[in-house]
Amino acid sequence: MMELNKGVNISKEPVPITEQNWDMNTVPLVSVACITYNHECFIREALDGFLKQKTTFPVELIVHDDASNDGTRDIIGEYKDKYPRLFNTILQEKNQWSNGGNIYGRFIYPRVKGKYLALCEGDDYWTDPFKLQTQFEYLEKYPKVNLCFHPAISMYENSEKHNEVISKHFNINKLISTEEIIIGGPHYCPTASVCIRSNIIKHDLFVKHKLRYSYFRQIIASLEGGAIYVNKTMSVYRRGVDGSWNDRAKNSSLMLYKHHKKIFKYLKILDKYTNGSYKESIRDVFSKRFFDIMKNDTLLMYHKCVLFIWHMKYKIQFIDYLISRLKNKYLQT
């Protein structure tokens, strides 16, 4: 890991994107992608977080609504009418998530014009007006790095749990490795904190092998030069939102089973594609995830057994993880 400096010097003062007046033919330097579904209660905070951004460069806002049946698309329409040059909206008539999913690959990525792509789902939002400027400067300073992220506030909806800062891995800005991204798991880089070079979306692992999920987007983006961790909390990640994937999956053994099996499949593809360069990290993730699966009360025993057999098929040594846990426990005593 390498400590980073505080960024680069810029020649002009950042200006709110709502006040910028670029020529109509100007290509945006950063594309912001937002996918939303039935986020009527949250979408204004997300869109306001985009519009509060102050930058030295042009920005485009790509907002995809997946046929919401509440007032989400009407709110998006309000913002589009007010800032037509900023918004590129995709309003589906039929829900696409239930028709094959892959919203990013089918609808978002083909519209991205920017050199960089920042992400934020419709129930999350940004809190810092210099978020895009900060990440842009770091990625410009370190051209071999394709991923930049930061900590976030975890906000609990419909819960007595208190908000907390998540993904605060260090107390300084750092360049971190792909191994850390892999081992860190899906929540190591909160989605609303992520900014990547947009050429990454043309990577073979996306296009040819069709790896999905934000976790793999982050891993793929880190393969060339690691990732830049900015030690500044600049976004909010909501938990416990009614109707969200997590909300539905917590009571569905089938959804969880399909999710875990797909992640195992993708990890195996990643291992093969990288010629075993991250074999130990991937094995560690397999073992930890399987350990969590066995403890999960939602998953039916049938689904647990199928996942176990699937593990054995690919010779994943769960026992290695148990032994390492016992060794660590013994050494600490």
Secondary structure in CASP SS format (residue, H / E / C, confidence):
PFRMAT SS
TARGET T0000
AUTHOR 0000-0000-0000
METHOD secondary structure of the structure
MODEL  1
M C 1.00
M E 1.00
E E 1.00
L C 1.00
N C 1.00
K C 1.00
G C 1.00
V C 1.00
N C 1.00
I C 1.00
S C 1.00
K C 1.00
E C 1.00
P C 1.00
V E 1.00
P E 1.00
I H 1.00
T H 1.00
E H 1.00
Q C 1.00
N C 1.00
W C 1.00
D C 1.00
M C 1.00
N C 1.00
T C 1.00
V C 1.00
P C 1.00
L C 1.00
V E 1.00
S E 1.00
V E 1.00
A E 1.00
C E 1.00
I E 1.00
T E 1.00
Y C 1.00
N C 1.00
H C 1.00
E C 1.00
C C 1.00
F C 1.00
I H 1.00
R H 1.00
E H 1.00
A H 1.00
L H 1.00
D H 1.00
G H 1.00
F H 1.00
L H 1.00
K C 1.00
Q C 1.00
K E 1.00
T E 1.00
T C 1.00
F C 1.00
P C 1.00
V E 1.00
E E 1.00
L E 1.00
I E 1.00
V E 1.00
H E 1.00
D E 1.00
D C 1.00
A C 1.00
S C 1.00
N C 1.00
D C 1.00
G C 1.00
T H 1.00
R H 1.00
D H 1.00
I H 1.00
I H 1.00
G H 1.00
E H 1.00
Y H 1.00
K H 1.00
D H 1.00
K H 1.00
Y C 1.00
P C 1.00
R C 1.00
L C 1.00
F E 1.00
N E 1.00
T E 1.00
I E 1.00
L E 1.00
Q C 1.00
E C 1.00
K C 1.00
N C 1.00
Q C 1.00
W H 1.00
S H 1.00
N H 1.00
G C 1.00
G C 1.00
N C 1.00
I H 1.00
Y H 1.00
G H 1.00
R H 1.00
F H 1.00
I H 1.00
Y H 1.00
P H 1.00
R H 1.00
V C 1.00
K C 1.00
G C 1.00
K C 1.00
Y E 1.00
L E 1.00
A E 1.00
L E 1.00
C C 1.00
E C 1.00
G C 1.00
D C 1.00
D C 1.00
Y E 1.00
W E 1.00
T C 1.00
D C 1.00
P C 1.00
F C 1.00
K H 1.00
L H 1.00
Q H 1.00
T H 1.00
Q H 1.00
F H 1.00
E H 1.00
Y H 1.00
L H 1.00
E H 1.00
K H 1.00
Y C 1.00
P C 1.00
K C 1.00
V C 1.00
N C 1.00
L E 1.00
C E 1.00
F E 1.00
H C 1.00
P C 1.00
A E 1.00
I E 1.00
S E 1.00
M E 1.00
Y E 1.00
E C 1.00
N C 1.00
S C 1.00
E C 1.00
K C 1.00
H C 1.00
N C 1.00
E E 1.00
V E 1.00
I E 1.00
S C 1.00
K C 1.00
H C 1.00
F C 1.00
N C 1.00
I C 1.00
N C 1.00
K E 1.00
L E 1.00
I E 1.00
S C 1.00
T H 1.00
E H 1.00
E H 1.00
I H 1.00
I H 1.00
I H 1.00
G H 1.00
G C 1.00
P C 1.00
H C 1.00
Y C 1.00
C C 1.00
P C 1.00
T H 1.00
A H 1.00
S H 1.00
V C 1.00
C E 1.00
I E 1.00
R E 1.00
S H 1.00
N H 1.00
I H 1.00
I H 1.00
K H 1.00
H C 1.00
D H 1.00
L H 1.00
F H 1.00
V H 1.00
K C 1.00
H C 1.00
K C 1.00
L C 1.00
R C 1.00
Y C 1.00
S H 1.00
Y H 1.00
F H 1.00
R H 1.00
Q H 1.00
I H 1.00
I H 1.00
A H 1.00
S H 1.00
L C 1.00
E C 1.00
G C 1.00
G C 1.00
A E 1.00
I E 1.00
Y E 1.00
V C 1.00
N C 1.00
K C 1.00
T C 1.00
M C 1.00
S E 1.00
V E 1.00
Y E 1.00
R E 1.00
R E 1.00
G C 1.00
V C 1.00
D C 1.00
G C 1.00
S C 1.00
W H 1.00
N H 1.00
D H 1.00
R H 1.00
A H 1.00
K C 1.00
N C 1.00
S C 1.00
S H 1.00
L H 1.00
M H 1.00
L H 1.00
Y H 1.00
K H 1.00
H H 1.00
H H 1.00
K H 1.00
K H 1.00
I H 1.00
F H 1.00
K H 1.00
Y H 1.00
L H 1.00
K H 1.00
I H 1.00
L H 1.00
D H 1.00
K H 1.00
Y H 1.00
T C 1.00
N C 1.00
G C 1.00
S C 1.00
Y C 1.00
K H 1.00
E H 1.00
S H 1.00
I H 1.00
R H 1.00
D H 1.00
V H 1.00
F H 1.00
S H 1.00
K H 1.00
R H 1.00
F H 1.00
F H 1.00
D H 1.00
I H 1.00
M H 1.00
K H 1.00
N C 1.00
D C 1.00
T C 1.00
L C 1.00
L C 1.00
M H 1.00
Y H 1.00
H H 1.00
K H 1.00
C H 1.00
V H 1.00
L H 1.00
F H 1.00
I H 1.00
W H 1.00
H H 1.00
M H 1.00
K H 1.00
Y C 1.00
K C 1.00
I C 1.00
Q C 1.00
F H 1.00
I H 1.00
D H 1.00
Y H 1.00
L H 1.00
I H 1.00
S H 1.00
R H 1.00
L H 1.00
K H 1.00
N H 1.00
K H 1.00
Y H 1.00
L H 1.00
Q H 1.00
T C 1.00
END
